Amino acid sequence: MSTINRMLMLALKEALQIVRDRATLGMVLGVPLLQFTLFGFAVELTPHTLSVTVVASQGERAARIERWLKSESFGARVSRAPSLEYAQDRLRRGETLVVVDANRHPALLYVDATDPVLYLHAKAAIDRAVRSLAAPADEEEESARAVRVVELYNPGAQTQPYLVSGLVGLILTMTLVMMSALTLARERERGSLESLLALRVRPLELCIGKLTPYLLLGLLQGALILALARLAFEIPLRGSLALIAAAAAVFAAANLSLGFLFSSLARVQMQAMQMTFFFFLPSSLLSGFMFPFSAMPTWAQALGEALPLTHFLRIIRGVTLRNVDTGYVVGELVPIAAFVLVAGFAAVLSCRRALRAGPA
C-alpha cells in the first residue's frame, strides 16, 4: 500500500470517528453558529434609548424638560418621580440611567457612571441635545435647557471598577461549572463508579456530597478575587460583605447544580467539558459582563434573564459600586434560586438514571 493510500485510509477513519462522535460534531458546527448569532444579532454596544427620570414640582417646567429629553437628539424614555430621593433610589437600583432635578436652576442631571459605555452614550446624547437646542429662545426656555451633569458611583467612568467587579461572577461561572461537570464523568471514566453503587448512595446524597467541597472552594475563590480587586485595583466596596457572601453562595450552588447535570449526562470528561464551554459562551455574552444588557434586543434580554450570571453581576456591581439595599439583592437572588431548584432537580433525576445504568 502506497503512502498516499495509507494517508487516505487514516483520513477516512478519522472522518468516520468525527461523524460518530455526535457531541464533538455538534460542538464543531454548533459553536460557530452560536457565535455568529450572538455577535451578529444580540450584541450591541450602545442602547437605542435612554431611561431618564424627571423630578419637577412645576408641571409646565416638567413638560418642557420632557419635550427636550424626547427630542430626536436625545431620544429618552422619560418617567416622573415624586421626589429626588425616590429618583435617586431608582438610579441606585439601576432602574434608570439619568435623573433630572428640574427644580434646580440650572437643571441638575445625575448620571449613573457605573457602566462606562452607557455613561459615555448618555453624556454624548446630553451634549448633542444641548448643542441642537442652542438656538435663540426666550429666557425661560433657555433656563429649562441649561444643565449641569454629576457623575455618580464611578467618578471618571473608569473601566476597571466595572469589569473587575464583574470578573467575580465570570470566573466563578467558568471554574465551578467546569469542576462540577467533571465529577461523575470522572468516576465513570476511571471505573470507580462501581464503588459508589456498592455504597447504595442516593442521587441527592451523591449530589450534595460531591458538590459541598466545591461550594466552599467557590466561596474562597470569590473572597480571594474581591481581595485582589480591592488591593491591586482599589475597587471600592460600598456595600455589605454579608450580602455578597450570601449571593455568592446561591450563585455557586446554581453553577454547581448545572455542572453536575452536565456530568451526569456526559459519558466521558471530554463531553462534559464541551457542554461547559457551550454554556459559558452565551453566559459571558448575554449577561451584560462586557456589553450593555439594555442595548440587546428583547429576545436576547429574555435569554439573558434566564442566566444566573446576569443577576449575580447586577448584585456584585450594585453592592460594590452603588451600595444597593437588601431588597434589591433579594429580588435578584430569586431567579438564581429558581435556577438552582430547576437545575438541581434535573441533575438528581439524571444522576438516578446514570446510577441505574452503571459504569460505561
N, C-alpha and C positions, 0 to 999 in steps of 0.2 A: 504494500500500500504506500502510495507516494505521500510526501509531506503535505501537499495541498488537500488530499483526500482525508488525511488524519485531522487536519485543522477544520475541515468542513464537518466531519463527524463530531468533533468536540463542540463546534458551534451549534450543531443541531441538537446535541444532548443538552447543552446549556439553555437553549431556547425552549426545549420541552420542559425543563425544570422550572423556568420562569413562568410559563403558561400554567403549569400545575400548581405553582405556589400562588394562590389567589390573593393572599394578603400582600405579598410583595408586589404583584402586578397591580393591585388596587392602589398601593402607595405610589408606584411609579406613574400611574395615569391620573390618580385622584388628586395628589398634592399640587401638580401644576394647574389643574382645573380650579382647585380651591384658591390657589394664589391669584390666578387670573381674575376669578370672580370677586374676591375680596378687594384686591388692589384696583381693579377696574371699575367696580360698581359701588363698593361700600366705603372705601377710604376717601375722605375729603379733608382738606387742610383748613378750610375756613367755612364757617356756617353761613347759611343763606339769609339768616335773620338774627337779630339780637334781642334778648329778653331784657326789657327795661321796666323798672318800677318807678312811678312818679309819686312824689309826696307834695301836695299843694292844698292849702286851705282855701284859696280862692278858685272857684270853678272856672272862671273865664281865663285866668292865667294858666291853669292846668290844661285847658283845651288848647291854648296857643302852644304850650310846650309839647303836647301830644301831636299836634299838626307838624311841628318842627321835627319830632322824632320819627314820625311816619313818612316823612318826605323821602323822595327817591334816593337822595344822597345818604340817608341814614338807614331806612328800611327796618325799623324796630317793631317788635311785638310788645305793645305797651299795656301795662296794668297799673291800677292805682292802689295806694296803701293809705290807711287811715292815719298813720304816724310814721315818723322817721325811725323809731325803734323797731316797729314791725317790719319796715322795708329793709333795714339793716340785718334783721334776723333772717329774712329771706335771702339776703345776699350771703350771709354766713353759711346757710344751709345749701347753697348752690342752686337755689330756685330761680335766681335772676342774676344777670351779669353786671347790670348797671342800675344804680339808684340815683334818681334826680331829686334833689331837695330844691323844689321850686319856690319854697318860702324864703330862701336866701337870695340876696341881690349882690353880685350876680349869682345865678343858679349854680349849685354845687353838685358835681357828678362824682359819686363814689363808684369806682370800678374794681371788680374782683380781679386781681392780677395773679391769682394762683396759677392759672394756665397761661403761659406767655403767649401762645398762639392766639387764644381768644382775646387776651388783653390787647395785643397789637392790632387785631382786627377791629376791636371796639374803638381804640384810640384813633385808628385811621378813619373809621366812619365818623367819629366826632369831628375830627379836623376837616374832613371833606364836607360835612354838613355845615360847619361854621363858615368855611370859605364860600360855599354855594349860596349861603344866606347873608352874605356880606353886602348885599345891595342896599341902597339908601332906603330907609324906612323911618317911621315915626319913632320918637324917643322911647315910648312904652314898648314897642315891638323889639327895638334893639336891646332893651333891658331884658326881655324874655330870651333873646338869643345869646346873650353873654353867659359864658360858662367857665367854671374852674374845675379841673379834674384832680381827684385824690385817689392814689393807688392804695389798695388795702391788701393785707395778708402776705404779699410778696413784693415788697418795695423794689422797684427797678425791674420787675418782671423777669427775674433770673430763672434760667432753665434748670439749674441743679436742684433747688428745693423740690420742684415739681417732679422731675424724673427720678431722683434718688429716693424720694419717699415712695414712689410707685414701684421701685425695684424690690421692695419688701414683698409685695404681693406676687410679682412676676417670678422671682427666684423661688418662693415657696411653692408656687404652682408647678414649676418645672421639676424641682427636686422631689417633692412629696408624691406627685403623681407617678413619676418615674420609679422611685424606690418602692412604692407600694405595688406598682404594676409588675414588679419582678418577684414578689414574694411567693405566690402559689405556683407561678410558672417555673420558678427556680426549683421548688420542691419536686415538681413533676419531671423536670428535665434531669435532675440529679438522681431520680429514683427514690427519693426519701418520702414520697407521698404515702407509701405503704405504712410507714411508721405512724403517720398521722391517722390513717384509717384504723390501725391497731389500737389507738387510744380511744376510739369511739367518740372523737371530738365532734361537737355540733358546729354547724356552719357559723352561727353567731359567735360562739366561743372562739372559733378559729379566727374570725374577722377581728374581734376585739383584741385577742391575744397577740395576733401578728402586727396589728397597727398601732398599739399603745406605745411601743418604743419609738416609732417614727413620729407619733404625735408630740412626744416630749422633745425629740430631736428637732422637729419643726419649730417649736416654741423657742428653743435655744438658738436656732438659726436666725429666727426673726429678731430676737433680742440682740444678737451679735451684729446684724445688719443695721439696726437702728443705732446701736452704739457707734459703729463706724461712721454712719451718716452724720451723727452729731459731732464726733471728734474730727473727722477728716474734712467734711464739707460744711460744718457749722449749720446743719439743717435745724431749724427751730423745732421745739416741742412745746406747743402752746396748750395742748390738751392733757387728758388724763392717761397715764400709762396703764391703769387698770382697764380702761375701755379698749385700748389697743390689744392688751393681753387677751381679754375676753373675745374680741373679734377675731384675733389670730387663731385662737383655739377652735372656734366654729369653722373658720375658713380652712384650717388644716384638716379638720375632720371631713370637710367636703372633698378636698383633693385626695385624701387617703381613701375614702369610700369609692371614688371614681377609679382610682388606680387599682384597688383590689378587684373591682368589677372587670377591668381590663385583664388583670392577672388570671381571674377565673375563666375568662373567655378564651384566652390565648393558650395554645398548646406548648409553645416554646417561648423563651425570653425575647427572641427577636420580634415575634409577633406583638408581644406586649409593648416593646419599645416603639414599634410602628404605630400602634394605637395611641400611645402617649404623644408622639410627635404630631399625629393628625389632630389631636385635641388642643395641643399647645399653640398651634399656628393661629386658629381663629380666636383663641383666648387673648393672645397678645395683640391682635389687630382690632378686634371688635370691643375690647373692654375700655378703651379710652386711655391706654397706657401712653401711647405716643401721639395718637391722632385725636382731635376733639370729638367726643362722643356726640355732642349736639349737632355736629356737621354731617353725620352719617344719615343716609336715607332711613325712612321709617322701618322698613323691613330689617335693615341691618341693626338698628337700635333694638328691635324686638328680639333678635338673636342675642345681642349683647346683654340684654337684661336677664337672660337665662343663665349667663355665665357667672360663677361665684367671684371671679376676679374683678368684674365690673363693680360690684357692690363693695368689695374689700378696698379697692382703690379709692372709692369715694370716702370710705371710713378713714383710711390711713392718712389721706391728704386732708380730709376735713378735721381730724383730731390734731395732726401735727402742725398744720398751717393756719387753720381757721378757728380752732378751739370750739368745735361743734358740741352740742349738748348730748346727753344720754339718749333722749328721744330720737334724735337723728340717727344715732348709731344703731339703736334697736330696730328702727324702721328699715335700715339697710341689711341688718342681720336676718330678718325674717325670710327673704328669698334664699339666702345662703343656707339657713336651717332647713328650708323646704328641699333644697338640692341635696342636703345630707340625707334626709329621710328617703327620698326617691332613689338616689344612687346607692345608699346603704341597703335598702330593701332589695333592689335589683342585684346587688353584689352577694347578699345572703342566698337568694334563690339560685343564682348562677353557681355559687360555691357548692350548694347542696347537690346540684346536678354533676359538678365536677368530682365531688367525693364519691358519688354513686358510680360514676363512670370508672373511677380508679385511675391508676397510672396509665400513661400512654403506651 
